Amino acid sequence: MAQLLTDQLRLMAGHHPDEVAFLDVAGGTTLTFAGWEERSNRLARWLVARGVGRGDRVALHVPPEEPDRFLVAYAAIHKAGGAAVPTSTRLVARELAFVLDHAGAAVAVTGRSTLPALLGATMDLPGLRTVVTTAPPEERVATGDDPPELVDWADAADDDGSGFQVALDADDIADIMYTSGTTGRPKGVVVRHGNVAMIPNGLPNWTGAGWLHASPMFTFAGIASVYNPMKLGMRLLYLPRFDVDAWFDAVEHHRPSATFLVPAMAELLIASDRFADADLSSITLCPLGSAPLAPATFDTLRRRLPGAMVSNSWGMTEAGPAYCSMPSDEIDKRVGSVGRPVPPTEFRIVDASGTELPPRTVGELLVRNPGREREYFRDEEATARTWQDGWLHTGDLAELDEDGYLYLRGRAKDVIIRGGNNVHAADVESVLYEHPDVREAAVAAVPHDVLGEDIGAWVVLNPGATVTEAELREFCAGRLSDYKVPRRWTFLTELPRNPTGKVVKRELPGR
């Protein structure tokens, strides 16, 4: 049988049964390894008794305030031989119905606040036969011609909590991770048991140190937090909803050794009045990822955390366990780089015709991950278009230096062609983030009658800042070629973002 994620939980429950594996720092709920193992065994047996078979899809539409139930159900689905389908809790009923229908989900696990959207989605989903929920009986009212059975979370448990695992192979599907759908319909990325783990299973030296995480569980970054901390001998400290003050409070009270941040979180923390004086001395590891990071933001965070390994990483759901490594003695030499690929992962940079480009030339990033490739669920055409001859076409613009270090330059769709000149939005955004009054910034194309496209900037200022459009334009002009300076400016109170923290540029006002 293949090495499974649940093997790690069994290992920890056997050796450290009474240690706290998980703490919800907002709600106070905890899970010990033994409790997590037993509860997931009971739910797994119940799922099998209800007809969940090997490969059947089980949706996880669990609200952030019930993270312990997400963790128990996630393990139980794999133990039952099913494929987990984590879904964004920000989806409306229509969007959720598309995902569940495409996945062919037979069972769904949800919470109280997320039940209404799920019930709305089930109106046209006769294949979804069972919904497990924490909502009270008076709120569990399903309608339609053939509504699903609604089961209370407390009742979805077998009497037997001993070890349980349906036999699975490396090719069996573990998860189907649906993309956030910033362009077109969401696509389901197939994650198989043979390529699900970034860190192999093993019995670590248990330190009990905390790993603070605040990404939604249903995202690629969030779901990686389920098992990776325990593989490093750490407990997961989870902040269900990222909030600047709540994050600082959690660090000062729980003293975590590690924390993961997406760039949007880092920018908000830096902009806070608490950033300069908060006690962050416990943090020794601070990886960042999931979106391009402005060099100024990275530098500021590194200076504020001198005793920590602060690293900027690259990753995407389609690339699976591909990741980069940046030696600490190279960070100052490779400003803006996310590191070199860790074997067997390989990188190439190509132009629009697929021709490999020389170092220091911007093009599309291609990734090869031999033996760990992924694909889209029930979408052969999109799979063939995205993975060609073993190479994943990421849609990311990047360049490699002479030593193979990667520098991200944004998304292919973020290239603005202004009067025949190519402008990379990320280059302009990085300059804007250098201004002390700018809290957040996004740059995108706006239509122009003569040039075809011009450059627009959407800016969120720090509280109390009074910098003007003219001053920002002058600031950019001193750091960018004249054709790269934005000519349309919009000031906002916040940027539109998807659940992973990435800016949704198509929702920027005035585009």
Sequence and secondary structure as in RCSB ss.txt:
>XXXX:A:sequence
MAQLLTDQLRLMAGHHPDEVAFLDVAGGTTLTFAGWEERSNRLARWLVARGVGRGDRVALHVPPEEPDRFLVAYA
AIHKAGGAAVPTSTRLVARELAFVLDHAGAAVAVTGRSTLPALLGATMDLPGLRTVVTTAPPEERVATGDDPPEL
VDWADAADDDGSGFQVALDADDIADIMYTSGTTGRPKGVVVRHGNVAMIPNGLPNWTGAGWLHASPMFTFAGIAS
VYNPMKLGMRLLYLPRFDVDAWFDAVEHHRPSATFLVPAMAELLIASDRFADADLSSITLCPLGSAPLAPATFDT
LRRRLPGAMVSNSWGMTEAGPAYCSMPSDEIDKRVGSVGRPVPPTEFRIVDASGTELPPRTVGELLVRNPGRERE
YFRDEEATARTWQDGWLHTGDLAELDEDGYLYLRGRAKDVIIRGGNNVHAADVESVLYEHPDVREAAVAAVPHDV
LGEDIGAWVVLNPGATVTEAELREFCAGRLSDYKVPRRWTFLTELPRNPTGKVVKRELPGR
>XXXX:A:secstr
    HHHHHHHHHHH TTSEEEEETTT  EEEHHHHHHHHHHHHHHHHHTT  TT EEEEE  TT HHHHHHHHH
HHHHTT EEEE  TT  HHHHHHHHHHHTEEEEEE STTHHHHHHHGGG TT  EEEE S GGG    SSS  EE
EEGGGS  S  S       TTSEEEEEE   SSSS  EEEEETTS  SS         EEEEE S TTSHHHHHT
TTHHHHTTEEEEE SS  HHHHHHHHHHH  SEE B HHHHHHHHHSTTTTTS  TT  EEEE SS   HHHHHH
HHHH TTSEEEE    GGGTT  EE  GGGTTTSTTEEEEE TT EEEEE TTS B  TT  EEEEEE TT   E
ETT HHHHHHHEETTEEEEEEEEEE TT  EEEEEEGGGEEEETTEEEEHHHHHHHHTTSTTEEEEEEEEEEETT
TEEEEEEEEEE TT    HHHHHHHHHTTS GGGS SEEEE SS  B TTS B GGGSTT 
